[in-house]
Each structure stands twice: as structure tokens, then as C-alpha cells.
Amino acid sequence: MSAIHHPSTAWLLDYATGNAPPLFETVIRAHVGACADCRHEIAFAENLGGELIASGSANSTGTLSAQDICDRYEQQDDAGTPFSRADEVALNGGIEQFVATYLNRSVDALPWKSLGGGLKICRLAEEHGAHMWMLRGQAGTVLPEHTHGGSELTLVLKGSYFCGSDIFHAGDIEDADEDTEHQPVITRDGECICLAVTEGNLRFKKLLPRLAQPFIGI
Amino acid sequence: MLALMSDERMKMPDNVIPLTVGDDTGVDAMRRAETLLLVKVRDTGDRQAYKELFDAFTPRLRAYARNHGCEAGAAENVVQDVMVTAWTRARLFDPDKASARTWIYTLVRNRLIDQHRAGERRQRAYDGYATTYSESISDVDSSEKDLRNSRLTALLVELPQEQRQAVLMAHIEGKSHREIAEELNVPVGTIKSRTRLALQRLRKVMEDPA
């Protein structure tokens, strides 16, 4: 799988520096595990971090001693998790397996809530004002046109959808924010399942979705 | 004085992203020497090599942790954890994937993430960074001072101020792009754009200086 649409450089820098909010980080990690281009960007950001540290102040003194550390601690032989965020995820089983592992259950076993019109939704988590959702829609489903109250990252797990002239396939991320106005339409190729994280509420343009919004909670 | 400018040269694998191509007498040589030291620590548990790395990085890690809002005691704990990990887990270091300074960056970054998630409050110290950065390396001689600062400083200074600010606020202050946008009172899209242009430019110059 080779993704065409990626998180913005700002999100990748957030991820590389550890500054991304946790729910967004989960979505980015799933994409990065399957995207060599993004792993390369993250590796570059980590290189930059190393250069900045090496260029930093050497003025301070402390109480630590190299000899103390060598005397007190043994070197370990065990293999372990790599420290680079460009290497930490190996998606041998693909994004769907990552998500299933993250959820600790299969996508089909989730408590889906039907919204009508071929669209189902499942609210997975809430943290620091952000919500994580799973969305699943039948082929040809048209979502209501909307803008956003904050950032939104949508990872396509299965199938595809389009917004305007952009088509998002499995593995792609759509990076949206309050400046983005869109109306996703699921392609006629088949069912589409997405993992999305949003900040704030969506802002629907039409009255009906706005009326339904308090009941959906999106 | 660091013993990083020795004549020992380590052939770096092709897939390590070169940050200053062609500068074999300066920052590149220093980076290679650091990496060679860490390989010695990894392969033979060389205590002298570890001490040289320790002396080179400990004060810088301490400054980095302080710039991420750690109080003195907390910064010392971060530095200790990082340097203990650098000793005990050196066998995880792979010079095919990263230089020593990048590997050590990942250790301190991960440690600060753990600290942040444990609920320890981060304080912001961007203003302090500019001073620290410009006054750095006062305990090494002037040639090393020039070598350490020249390329990266030049590259960062060449960036438009707004782009440089976005990169430094992310890397040095530990702020997300949304936090940067809110602090600077500009749209999120503006910070996304500045970050993209900054990284694009840095990457182009660092990877293809010609």
C-alpha cells in the first residue's frame, strides 16, 4: 500500500517531537507504520532534533558522573523497542490489524450506531477535547457538507471516498482544520471504513444534520 | 575538551541522512566521531568512549530539558535516565539508521514524552532558548565553538524569521502546531504552511547543499 495523501509536515513534526495530542498521535502512527515517505520525514525531524541538541548550551554542570553510571549499571543484551518514532511501528498486518489491536476487537464487533442514509458511526474515545470515531458507509453514501471546529485527521482503513477532486484510498490521511469545508462521498467501489479524530464539533451547513447533531454528538 | 576531532573516520552508511554534506572537517567529522564513540560503547563497553559522550552531551541534554520546562532537579533526572539508557541499551544503537546525536535525541524526546504523560507540568521557556543558543559552547575552544554552531545556525538563520520560529517552538519548546498558532494568534493553516516551507528548505539545503 502506498499512500498518496499524508498528514501535513506540521503534524509529522508534532509526531516526531512528541507534541501531538494522544488521539491524533494514534491515527498518525497507524498511517506512518504503512508509509515510508512519512517515516523518512520523521527521521529527518529527529535528525534536526539531534543537531539542535548538539548545538545547544554546554555551560551547565551537574552531579552526575559517567563512572558512577558505568559502575552501577550493567549493559543489556536484550533486543528492545527502537527509540526512533520512524521505526517504532511495523505494520506487518496492515492498518486494519493495527486498529484491531488498538481497539482490542475487530471492527465488526464495535457498537455501531446507524445514522441512516447508509452511514454508521462508533464513538471510540474522548481526550483533551478531541474525539476519536470510526465511520463506515456503504458505496455511494454522501456525507453532509461541513466545516470543523478544530483539527481533523481521517485515516481510510478500507475502501475509498472523495472530496472534490481528491480521492482518499486505504492508508491515506485527510488532514482538515477549521479552514477546510468538505463533503466526503464514498466511491461506488464498495464499503468505506475510516478512523477519524476531531477537535470540537463539526459545523454542518444544512439544517437537518444540525438538528441531528446533539443526538449524534459529533 | 572533547576528543571528538580525532583522525578516526567512520564510514557512514548511505541511508543515513547527511545533514551537512561535504563538511568533512567540521560538523560532519564531529558527528562521525560521536557515532564512532557510541559504536565503541555498544560493541566493547568502552568506558572512556562513554565518558567522552557523557561529557559532550550531558550539559546539552540538561539545557534541552530545562528549555522544555523542567526544573533543575527534574532536568537532572531526565539527563540521568537518558545517559543510563545510552549506557545500558547501547546495543540498540544502529549507525545504519541514525547518528549518535540523533539517537540520543530520541532518548531524551521519549523521556520527556513519558514525563509529560505522567502529568508533570511543562513550563515554557522559549525566550530563554535564544540566549542559551547564542551563548552555547563557552567551555570549549573557539574552533570547536565555530564548528559546532556554524552550519546549523547558518541554516536556521537563513530561514525567514516566522519559519524559524515555528521550527524552534516545536523542537525547543515542545509545542504542537496548534499551540504555536494560538500563541502567535495566527490561523493553524499559517503555521502548517510555515512549518512545511521551513522543513522543505532545511531538508533541501542539508541533503543537497549544491
Chai-1 contact restraints between the chains, C-beta under 6 A:
chainA,res_idxA,chainB,res_idxB,connection_type,confidence,min_distance_angstrom,max_distance_angstrom,comment,restraint_id
A,S8,B,K192,contact,1.0,0.0,6.0,A-B,restraint_1
A,T9,B,T195,contact,1.0,0.0,6.0,A-B,restraint_2
A,T9,B,R196,contact,1.0,0.0,6.0,A-B,restraint_3
A,T9,B,L199,contact,1.0,0.0,6.0,A-B,restraint_4
A,A10,B,H177,contact,1.0,0.0,6.0,A-B,restraint_5
A,A10,B,K192,contact,1.0,0.0,6.0,A-B,restraint_6
A,A10,B,T195,contact,1.0,0.0,6.0,A-B,restraint_7
A,L13,B,A170,contact,1.0,0.0,6.0,A-B,restraint_8
A,L13,B,T195,contact,1.0,0.0,6.0,A-B,restraint_9
A,D14,B,S176,contact,1.0,0.0,6.0,A-B,restraint_10
A,D14,B,H177,contact,1.0,0.0,6.0,A-B,restraint_11
A,T17,B,A170,contact,1.0,0.0,6.0,A-B,restraint_12
A,T17,B,H171,contact,1.0,0.0,6.0,A-B,restraint_13
A,G18,B,R109,contact,1.0,0.0,6.0,A-B,restraint_14
A,G18,B,I113,contact,1.0,0.0,6.0,A-B,restraint_15
A,N19,B,G174,contact,1.0,0.0,6.0,A-B,restraint_16
A,N19,B,S176,contact,1.0,0.0,6.0,A-B,restraint_17
A,F44,B,I17,contact,1.0,0.0,6.0,A-B,restraint_18
A,F44,B,R203,contact,1.0,0.0,6.0,A-B,restraint_19
A,E46,B,T102,contact,1.0,0.0,6.0,A-B,restraint_20
A,E46,B,Y105,contact,1.0,0.0,6.0,A-B,restraint_21
A,E46,B,T106,contact,1.0,0.0,6.0,A-B,restraint_22
A,N47,B,I17,contact,1.0,0.0,6.0,A-B,restraint_23
A,N47,B,L19,contact,1.0,0.0,6.0,A-B,restraint_24
A,N47,B,T102,contact,1.0,0.0,6.0,A-B,restraint_25
A,G49,B,Y105,contact,1.0,0.0,6.0,A-B,restraint_26
A,G49,B,H171,contact,1.0,0.0,6.0,A-B,restraint_27
A,G50,B,R101,contact,1.0,0.0,6.0,A-B,restraint_28
A,G50,B,T102,contact,1.0,0.0,6.0,A-B,restraint_29
A,G50,B,Y105,contact,1.0,0.0,6.0,A-B,restraint_30
A,E51,B,L19,contact,1.0,0.0,6.0,A-B,restraint_31
A,E51,B,L152,contact,1.0,0.0,6.0,A-B,restraint_32
A,L52,B,H171,contact,1.0,0.0,6.0,A-B,restraint_33
A,I53,B,R60,contact,1.0,0.0,6.0,A-B,restraint_34
A,I53,B,Y64,contact,1.0,0.0,6.0,A-B,restraint_35
A,I53,B,Y105,contact,1.0,0.0,6.0,A-B,restraint_36
A,A54,B,R101,contact,1.0,0.0,6.0,A-B,restraint_37
A,S55,B,R148,contact,1.0,0.0,6.0,A-B,restraint_38
A,S55,B,N149,contact,1.0,0.0,6.0,A-B,restraint_39
A,S55,B,L152,contact,1.0,0.0,6.0,A-B,restraint_40
A,G56,B,R60,contact,1.0,0.0,6.0,A-B,restraint_41
A,G56,B,A63,contact,1.0,0.0,6.0,A-B,restraint_42
A,G56,B,Y64,contact,1.0,0.0,6.0,A-B,restraint_43
A,G56,B,S136,contact,1.0,0.0,6.0,A-B,restraint_44
A,S57,B,A63,contact,1.0,0.0,6.0,A-B,restraint_45
A,S57,B,T132,contact,1.0,0.0,6.0,A-B,restraint_46
A,S57,B,S136,contact,1.0,0.0,6.0,A-B,restraint_47
A,A58,B,P59,contact,1.0,0.0,6.0,A-B,restraint_48
A,A58,B,R60,contact,1.0,0.0,6.0,A-B,restraint_49
A,A58,B,I137,contact,1.0,0.0,6.0,A-B,restraint_50
A,A58,B,D139,contact,1.0,0.0,6.0,A-B,restraint_51
A,N59,B,S138,contact,1.0,0.0,6.0,A-B,restraint_52
A,S60,B,P59,contact,1.0,0.0,6.0,A-B,restraint_53
A,S60,B,R62,contact,1.0,0.0,6.0,A-B,restraint_54
A,G62,B,R62,contact,1.0,0.0,6.0,A-B,restraint_55
A,G62,B,E76,contact,1.0,0.0,6.0,A-B,restraint_56
A,L64,B,Q80,contact,1.0,0.0,6.0,A-B,restraint_57
A,A66,B,Y50,contact,1.0,0.0,6.0,A-B,restraint_58
A,A66,B,K51,contact,1.0,0.0,6.0,A-B,restraint_59
A,A66,B,F54,contact,1.0,0.0,6.0,A-B,restraint_60
A,I69,B,V84,contact,1.0,0.0,6.0,A-B,restraint_61
A,I69,B,W87,contact,1.0,0.0,6.0,A-B,restraint_62
A,C70,B,R47,contact,1.0,0.0,6.0,A-B,restraint_63
A,Y73,B,V84,contact,1.0,0.0,6.0,A-B,restraint_64
A,Y73,B,W87,contact,1.0,0.0,6.0,A-B,restraint_65
A,Y73,B,T88,contact,1.0,0.0,6.0,A-B,restraint_66
A,Q75,B,G45,contact,1.0,0.0,6.0,A-B,restraint_67
A,Q75,B,T88,contact,1.0,0.0,6.0,A-B,restraint_68
A,Q76,B,T88,contact,1.0,0.0,6.0,A-B,restraint_69
A,G80,B,L92,contact,1.0,0.0,6.0,A-B,restraint_70
A,F83,B,T106,contact,1.0,0.0,6.0,A-B,restraint_71
A,F83,B,L107,contact,1.0,0.0,6.0,A-B,restraint_72
A,F83,B,N110,contact,1.0,0.0,6.0,A-B,restraint_73
A,S84,B,T106,contact,1.0,0.0,6.0,A-B,restraint_74
A,D177,B,V188,contact,1.0,0.0,6.0,A-B,restraint_75
A,D179,B,G189,contact,1.0,0.0,6.0,A-B,restraint_76
